Amino acid sequence: MKPIPITLLAAAGLLFCQAASAQEFNLFLGCSGKAAAGNKTRQVYLDLAMRDNNETALIQRSNVLPVGERLKYRASPMAYSMVYRAPLVGTKVYHDWYRGWLFTWEPNLKRLATIRLSIDRQSADLEGEILNAEDQVLGTLQMTCEPKTLEDMPQPKF
């Protein structure tokens, strides 16, 4: 059996360290404020975990946005801007026992299609729009965010 070269072991160790750090989030934001849709408003909250190495923001807790979804963000000196595009269902397939397969087109134009968020890095104000497939505004978000640390986050019970 041949010995494994030191350079190969060092490269494997470096790759392992990069993979381990790739899962770490470096910024946690706790946001709260109001969502408006039509003439109705309600209190909302949003907790984000952000990762700089691949510019991903994870929705950890929210009563208005889909929890567990990942948003791509861009950081500028002034703001974080994020966009989430929901998968749209354009067709459905039905099986009819008498006639075979049937394809139908079902656009649901009132359904959530895009979420656009912008967080001002100086004032910590979050502004957002929730859009449908035709880019019509379904609702708006106005929140204030506070930076959190991993120690501030509650520990899971199970």
N, C-alpha and C positions, 0 to 999 in steps of 0.2 A: 504494500500500500504506500502510495506517494504522500509525502507531507503536503499540507495545504500552504501555499505561499502566504506570507505575511500581508502583502498588498491586497490579496483577495479577502482575507479576514478583516482588514481595515475598511475596505469598501463595503463589505456586508454590514459591519457595525455602523458605518455612517448611514447607510440606507435604513437600517433599523431605527436609528435615532431620528431620522427625518420622518419616517412613517409614524413614530410615536408622537412627535411634536405636531404632526399634521392634524391631529384630532383635538388639539388644545384651542380653546377660545380665549382671546385676550381681552375682550371688552364685553361687559354685560350692561344692558340698558333697561331700566324700568320706566315705562312711560304710562301716563294716565292723562285723560282729558275727555273730549266729547267727539261723538260721531254724529253727523247730520245726514239725513236722507229725506228729501222732500221737506216737509215742514216739521219733522220729528227729530229730536235730539235725544241722545242717551249717553250715560257715562260709560267709558270704555277703558280698558287697560291693555298693555302690550309689553311683554318681556322678550328682549332680543339677546341672543348670544352671537357675537361677531368674531370672525376669524380673519386675520390680515393676510395669511399666506395664500389663500385662494379667493379672497373677497366674498365670503359667504356669511349670511346672517340667518340664523335659525330662530324661528318663532317658537319660543319655549312655553309661553302662556299668553292667552288672549281670549277676550270674549267677543271679538269682532273679526279677526283674521284667522285663517286655517292653521291650527297648532301643528307643529312638526314639519311645516313646509320650509324650504330653504329659498332665500332670496339672494340674488347676486347684487352686490353693491359696488359703487365707485366712491372712493374717498378723494375729496379735494381739500385744500386748506380751509375752506369755508363750510363744507357740508358733506354728509353722507347721502348719496342718492341710491335708491333701491327700486327694483322692478321685479314683480312676480307675475308670471303669465300662467294662468290656470289652463290645464288641457281642455280643449274644446271638443265636444262630441259633434261631429258633422253628419255622420251617418249611423244608422242602426241596421242590424241584420236580424230579420225574423225568419223563422222556418215555418212554412205553411205545409202541412202534411199533404194537402191536395195538389198544390201548385209548385212546391219546391221552395227555394230561397227567395226572399223578398227584401230588397234594399230600399230604405227610405231615407230621405234627407231631413234632419230635424235640427234646424238652428234654433237655439234658445237664446234669443237676443236680450233677455232680461237677466241672464245669468252672469255671475262674476267671470270676467275674462282677464282683467289686469288690475294689479295693485301698484300704485306709484307712491313712494314715500320719499321725503326729504327731511333730514335732520340737520338743523343748523348747529355747527360745532361750537359756536361761541355762546349762543343763547339757550341751547338745548331744546329748542322748539321743533316739534315734528308736525309737518303738514303732509296730508296724503289725499289721494283720490282713488276711489274704487270705480272701475269702468266696466262696461259690458262689451260685447263683441263688436259693437259699432262705435266704440270710443265715446259713448254717452256716459256722463257721470251718474252713477247710482248713489254715491254718497261721498262725503268728505270727512277727513279726520283732522282734528286739532288737538295736539297733546304736548305735554312738557315731559322731558326725559331726565332721569338722574342716572349717573354712572354707578354701577354696582361692582362688587368683587365676587369672586367665587365663594368667599366666606360669608357674604351677605345672603346668598341664595339658600333657601331651605333644603335640608337634607332629605332625601327620599326615605319614606318609612318602610318600604319593601322593594 
